[in-house]
C-alpha cells in the first residue's frame, strides 16, 4: 500500500507524501512533456468557457430564452460529467496520449461546428461534441503529472494544471469577448478552433505517457468485470468519496458564474456595462490563478490543511454570495461585487483539494478511475445549478435574487457529506500509513 504513504501527525489528516521508491524523477523533461498535456487542457478550457462571454450573443443569434440558453452549458456539462468515469477507465487502460488525442479531435470539431451552426439544434449538438472531447483532458493531465513527477509534488502539480486551465478562461474573457464584437460570431469560433489543431500536432509529435524505466504494470484484460472492479474499488475508499463531495461543493459557484450566468447577472441585474462585467469576470480568473499557487504550496507542506481550506472556502463563498443577492436596493455596491469575484476565484483551487483526498487512497493503476469519480462532483453540481438558475429566471420574471439562491441548496448537501466523511477518511489514511511503514520494514535493502 505504498500509494498511501504519508507521514503526519496523529491529529487531523496526514501530511503530504514523501518520495517513494520508484517515484518518477521529475526534472526539465518531465516539465516539457507535462506542459504539452497542460497546453491541451488550456485550449479545452478556452473552448469550454467561450460560451460564458457569448451568452447574450447566443441568445440573440438563436432567438432563445434563459432556459434554452442554459441548455447549451447544461448539455455540455452533462456530457462532461457522464464521461468522467469512462474517461478514467480509458486513461488507466489506454494511457494518456491516446485519450488526449481523441479528446483534442472531438473538442476541436465541436468548436468549429459551433461557429457554423445555423440553428439552435445544431449548435446544441456541437456543444455536446465539445463537451465529450473536453471531458478527456483533465483526468489525462492529472495522470500525466502522476507518471512524470514524484508523489510529493502531486498537490502542487495538480494546482498548477488547474491554474493553466484558468488561464484559458482568461483568454475567453479577454480575447474571445473582444473578437465577438470585432470580427463576429463565425470568425471568432472558427478561428479559435485552429488552436486545437496546433496542440494536436504537438501532442502527436512530443508527448509520452511516462519516462523510460517507469512503465506501469500491464493492465488486466478489458471487460465488464474489469470495469466493475475498478469502479467498485475506487468507490469503496472514503477518500474517493470525500474528494467527490469536496469537488462538488467548492467548484460550482464559480463555474456557474463564469460559464454562463455571471455576465447576464452583472449586466442585467447589477446594471453594469459589458466592459465592466468582463473586468469582474477577469478578476475571478486572476484570483483563481493567484490562489491556486498558494493552495498548492500550503497543501504540499501541510496535508492537514486540506479540509479546513475546503470548508473555509465554501463558507466564505456562501457568505459573500448571500450578501450580494440580499443587499438592499436595486444594485449591490461595486466593492461588494469586487469582493465576491475575488472570493469566487478560490473555488477552483479549493476544488482541486478533492483530488488530494482521492490520490493517496488509490494505487497508481486506479488513479484515473478515482480522479474521474471526483471530477464528476463539481460538474454535476454546476449542471444542476445552471438548470435551476435558468428555470427560476423564467419562472420569476428574471429575478436573480431568487434564482441565485439555489446555490445554497447544493452547498448544504455538500457540507453535510464532507463532515460525514472526514473522520472516516482520516482513519483510512492512518491505516495506509501504518501498512506502508510495516511494508518498508520488511523490504530488503
N, C-alpha and C positions, 0 to 999 in steps of 0.2 A: 504493500500500500504506500509506496514511496510518493505517489502523487499528492498525498495528504500531508506530507511532511512540513510542519510549520511550528517552529519554536515559539513559545509565547508564555504569557503569564497564566496563572490559574483562573484569573477573573476575566470575564468578558470573552471576546473572540480571540483566536490565536493571531499571532503576528504573521507577516508575510513570509513566504517560503524562502529558504536559503538555497544556495546552489546544491544540486543533487548530482550524484554520479551519472554520467551520460547526458548531462544537460548540454544543449547546443551552445556553441561558443559565443554567438553574437558577433559583434565587430562590424566593420565597414561593409563587407559583402552582404551580411545579413540585413543591414540598413538599406542597401541598394535594392535587394530583391523585395524586401518588405515594402519599400517605397513604391514599387510598381503596383503591388496589390492595393496599397492605400490610394494611389492615383486612380485606380478603377473605382474604388469606393467614393472618392471625391467627385468624380463625374456622375456616378449614380445619384448622389445626393443633390447635385445641381439639377438633374432631370426630375428627381422626386419632388423637390421644393419649388420648381419653376412655376407650378400652378398657384402656389401661395401668393405670388406677386401678380398673377394674371387672373385672379378670381373674378374681379369686376369686369375685365375684358372678356373672359369666357362667358359670363352671364349675358353680356350684350351680343357676343358672336353667335351663341347658340340659343338665345332668347329663352332662358330658363330661370326659375325662381330659386330661392335659397335651398330648398330641399334637393332639387335636381342638381344644383351646383355642388352641394356637399357629397352627392353620389360619386362625383369624379374621385375625390380623395378617399371616400369610403371603399369604393371598389378597389382602388389601388392598394389600400391598406389591407383589405380583406384578402386579396391575392397574396400580398406580402406576408401577412400573419399565417395564412394557411399553408404557405410554402416553407415555413421555418423548420419544422421537424423533418420533412422530406429533404430539405437542403442540408440540414445537419447530418442526416444519414448518408447523403451523397458525398459530402465532404469527407466523412470518415471512411467511406468505401472507395471513392474515385480519386481523392486528393484535391488540392486547392486549384491547380492550374486548369483542369478540365471544367470544374464547376464555374470558376471565374470567366472562362472563355465563353461558355454558354450564356452566362449572365450578361456579359457585355453585348453579345449579339442581340439578345432579346431586348434589353433596355434601350439600345441604340435604334433598333427598328421601331420600338414604341414611341420614342421621342420624335422620330422622323414622321411616323404615321400621324401623330397628333398635329403636326404642322399643317398637313394637307387634308385633315378630316373635314368633309363638307357638312357633316351632320352630327347631332348630339350622340347618336348611337355609335357611329364610327369612332368618335372621339373617346367614348367610354371604352371601346374595345382596345384602342391604342394605349390608354392609361392602364388597363389591365395587363397588357403585354409588358409595359414598362415596369409595373409592379412585380411581375414574375421575374424579370431579369434583375431588378433591384434587390429582390429577396435573396439572391445568390451571392451577394457581395460581402456583407459584413461578417457573417459567420465564417466565410472562407478566409477573410483577412485576419480574424482572430486566430484561426487555426494556423495560418501562415506565421504569425508572430510567435505562437507557441512552439512551432517547429524550428524557428531560426534563432530565438533568444532564450537565455536562461530563465528558469521559473521565477526567480526573484524579481525579474523585470516585468513579469506579467501585468500587474496593475498599471504600471506607467505606460507600457506599450499599448494596452487597451485604451487608456485615456487619450494617448496621442492619436490613435486611429480615429476615435470619436472626434477629437479636435480637428483633424484634417477633414472629416466629414462636414463639420460645421463650417469650415472654410468654403466648402461647396455651397452651403446655404448662403454664405456671404456673397458669393458670386451671383446667386439668384437675386438677392435683394439689391445689389449694386449695379449689376450688369444686365441681367435679363429684364428687369423692370424698365431700365432706360432704353434698351433696344426695342422693347414692345412699343414704346411711344415714339421711337425714331424710325425704325425700318418696318414695323408692322408684325403681325402675328406669324405669318408663314415664314418669312425670312428669319425671324428670331428663333423659332423652334427648329427649323430645318438646319440653320447654321450651327446651332448648338449641338446638334446630333453628330457633327463631324468630330467633336471631342471624343465620342465613343469609338470612332474608327481609329483615332490616334492611340488611345490606351490599349485597344485590341492588338495593334501592331507591336507595341512594347511588351505586352503580356506574352504573345506568341514567341517573341524573339529571346526574351531575357528571364522570364520568371521560372523558378524551380520550386518544387514542393518542399524540399528540405536540403540541408547541407550534406555533403558527402560524409559517409560514415554514421549518419543519423537516420537511416531508413526506418520507417515504422514497421512493426510486426506485420506479417501477412494477414490480410483481412479474412474473416470467416467467409464461408460460402454464402452468397446472397440468397435471399428468400424471405418469405414471411416470418419464419422462425427467428432469423437474424434481426429483422426489423423490430419484432415484438420484444426480443431480448434487450436490444439497445435502449429502446424507449422505456421499458419497464425498469431496467437497472438504473437509468439516469433519474427517473421519476421517484424511485424509492429513496434516493438521497435527499434528506431535508434541505441540504444546501442548494440543490437544484430548485426546489420549490420556493425556498426563501428568495433565491435570486430572481425567479419569475415575478414574485409579488413586489419585490423592490423595483424591478424594471417597470412593472405595471403601474405602480403608484407614483413614481418620480417622473417618468418621461412625458406622459400625455398632456399636461397643461401647456408646456412649451410647444409640443408637436402640433396641437390643435391651433395654437396661436400663430405659429409660423407657416403651417401647411395650408391653411385656408382662412380662418376667421379673424386673425389679427388685423389685417388690412381693412376689411369691412367694419370691424368694431371701432377702430381708431378713426376712420373717415366718417362713417355714418352715425355712430353713437357718440363719439367724442368730438366731432366737428373739426378734425384736423385735416390739413391738406394731404394729398398723396405723398408729397415730398417729405413732410414731417413724419407721417406714418412710416414711410420707408426708412427714415433715420432711426426710429424707435425699434423697428424690426432688426435693423443692423445692430443696434445696441444689444439685443438679445443674443445675436450670434457672437459678437465680440466678447460679451460677458461669458458666454459658454466656453469660448476658446481660452480665455484667461483662467477661468476657474477649473477647466479640465487639467491644466498643468498642476494647479495647487492640489486638487483632489488626488491626482495620480501620485504625487510625491508623498502626501500625507499617508495614503493607504499603503504605499510601498514600504514605509517606515513603521507604521503603526496599524496593524491589522485590526486591532480593537476599535479603531475609529470608523469602521465601515457602517455599522448600524446607527451610531449617533449622527454621522454625516447624512445618511439617507433620511432618517426621521426628522432631523433638523431642517433639511431642505424641503421636505413635504410640509412641515408646519409653517415655515416662513412663506412658502409659495401660497398656501391656503390663506394665510393671514392677509397678504398683500392683494390677492385676488378678491377676497371678500371686501377689503377696504375700498377697492377700486369700483366694484359694481354697486356697493351700498352707499357710496359717497353722496351726500345730499346735494341737490342741484342737478342741472342738466348734464354738466360735464365734470369729470374729475380733473383736479389741477395737474399741470404739467409735471410738477415734482413727483406726484404720486405715480403717474404713468411711467416716468423715467425709472423710478424705484421698482415698480412692477416688472418692467422689461429687464432690468439688471438682475433681479432675483430669478426670473424665468430662465436666465442664462445658466443657472445652477442645475436645472432639471436634467440636461444632457449628461454632464459629469456624474450626477448622482445616479442616473440610470445605469451607468457602467459598473457601479458597485455590485449590481446583480450578478454580473459575470465573475466578480471576485469572490462571491459565495459559491458559485457552481464549480469554478475551476478546481479548487482543492478537493472537492467532493468526488471528482470523477477522474479515472485514469486517462492517459493520453488517447487511447483508441475510442473513447466515448466523449471526447471534448466537443466535437461538432454537434452531436445529438443533444448534449446538455445545453450548449450555447443556443441551439435552435429553440429549445423549450423556453429558456429565459427570454430570448428575444421576442417571442410571441407576446409576452406580457404587455409591454408598453404599446405595441401596435394594436392589440385587441382593445385596450383602453382608449387609445386615440380614435380608432374607428368607431367605437361606441359613442364617444363624446361628440365627434364630428356629426354623426347622425342625429344625436339628441339636440344639439345646438340648432341644426338646420330645421328640424321638425318644430322645435319650440319657437323659433323665429317666425315661421309661417303661421303657427297657431296663435301667437300673441301679437301679431302685427309688428314684428321686428323689435320686440322688447329684449334687448341684450342682457338686461339685469336678470331676468328670469332664465333666459337661455343659458347664460354663462354660469348660473348657479348649479347646473347639472354636474359641474366638475366635482362638487363636494360629495356627491353620492359615491363616485368611484374612489375618491381619496379615502373615505371612511372604510369602505370594504377592504382596500389595500392595507391600511394601517392595522386593522384587526388581524389580518393574515400575517403580517410581518411580526407583530407582537406574539402571535401564537407560535411561530416557527423559530424565533430567535434562540431560545434555550435549547431546543432540540438540535439545532444546527451546531451550537457551541459544544454540546456533549459529543456529537459525532466527530467534530474536528479534533477534539481532545483524544478520542479513541483512535483516530487515524494517526495522531502524533505519537501515541504510546506504541502502536503497532509498528510504525516506521522506525522507532528507536530500537525496539526489540529486533527487528529485521536487520538493522545496521550492526547490532552487536554480533549477530550470527553470520554476517557476510565475511568471508575470508579476506584478509588484507591483500 
